């Protein structure tokens, strides 16, 4: 396993992080514990979760993923061996069961969220506490285009950052990060930290994969110049880059087969691009998923690639991608496909 610095925190995290959003929905507690055991045994020291996991979020299971992590930590006694990350939900009227049904990134909501996460995780601290999405109205989760909403009354970034600073001061949070952020948002958090002498964000968790490289437009330069590395989620585009959905296939039990809401990486343009990448991998004697992950791992602006799996076979293959170095010739062929099928699923 290889390790990279988490911003300027002094922490080094594995280039492969263990994603957990299937735990409590597609994976049982026992399966989740087995995944944790395997990942840690193979050098993974970074675990990523969120207060609303598993996904898709719903009232009956909200918070279950953190609880499952907490039982593993208690049984194994491995708290000091892992870097534990979780997230607080931002402005979302579509989560009526989270706090009062109108979660916001203000003091009242964030304090309640953190205390809830700490209780479920069974720990007194979170190593990386992330804002799951912006409090303001902007384009994230694949929404195309920016349309100003004059009814938008977001919690000021300075206020949110001040609350996070108090969490750090209290020792309940070691470092902070953002997720699903835009270039404007990244720079505003950095600017506020500098001007107000508040903690600096150390990471940004955004989608990044061969079908969606929009992070490179704006955010990648910030990540590089400001030392705020990418934690890449959906590196296999919900499994589309494995090739298992090509030709309209819907494997039984697969994520896109079970949940119709996950349509971001479907459609004719995505199918054409995925087909090209899958064929390229196979011409080079590689599993498509391994090539796709190795490409993400190779990015200079990347801190860690967050992988999720529902089977141990998937998990083992995903973790093994950390050791694959793509040849220059193969990378050039990947870029050629990207130029022909640029970002079909932003």
C-alpha positions, 0 to 999 in steps of 0.5 A: 500500500502507498500513503499520501499526506492529507493536506498539511495535517501531518497525517498520511493516508492510504491511497485507497480509502475504504468507502462504507455507504453500502453497510446497513443496506447492501452489506450486513454488519458481519460483511462490513466487519469482514471488509474492515478486517481485510482492508486494514490487514492490507494496509488501508488506514483510511475509512470514510463514512457519513451521518446519513449512510447507508445510501440511498438514505432513508429513515429506517437506516440513517446512521446505521453505517456509523453504528456498524463502524463503531461496533467494529472499533469496539470489538477490534480495539483498532481506533488508533490504527485508522484515520476515521472520516465522516460527514455532516449533512448540509441544507437538505429539505429532502431529509425530513428525518435528519434533525428537524427536517431542515439540516443546515451547516450552522452551530445548532445542527452541526453540534447535534450532528457531530455528537450523534456521529461520535455516539454511533462511532463509539469514539471521542474524536473524528480524524476528518470531519467533512461538510457533505455538500454546500449549504448554498444552492449550487450545482453538485451531485451531477446537476448541470449548469449554475442557476442563481436562486434569489431565495437562497439564504445559505449559512455564511461560510465564515460561520460554518468554519467557526463552528468547525474551529470550535470542534477542533479546539475541543479535540472532537475533530482533528482536521476538516474537509469539504465535499461536493464543492465547487472552485468558488467554494474551495477558495472561499473556505481557504480565504476565510481560514486565512483571514480569520485565523481558522482551521484550513480545509485539508481535503475535498471529496468530489466525484472523479472517474474516467466518465467524469473528470470535471474536477480537473476544470478549476478544482484540480489547480486549487488542489495542487497549488493550495495542498487540498487534495482530492478524495475521489468518490465513485471512481468506478462510476457506480460500477459502470466502468467494470463493464457489467452494465454494458449492452443493457445488462442489469446483473441481479443484486447490482447497485444500478439494478436495485436502485433506479435513482442512480442514473447519473452514469447511465445513458448512450454517451456514457455507454459509448465511453464505458465500452471504449475504456472496457475494450482498451483495458482488455486489449492490455490484459487488464480488468477494466475496474483495475485500470479505471482505479489505477488511473484515478490513483495516478493523478497528482492532485489525488490524496486517496481513492474511496472504493466501495464493494459489496463482495470480498472479491470486489474489495480485494481487486479494488485494493490491489489497484494501488500497486498497478502502474499504467504504462505511458502508452496506455495512459495516452490511449486513455487520454485519446478516449477522453478527448473523444468522449469527454465527461459524458457524466459530469 
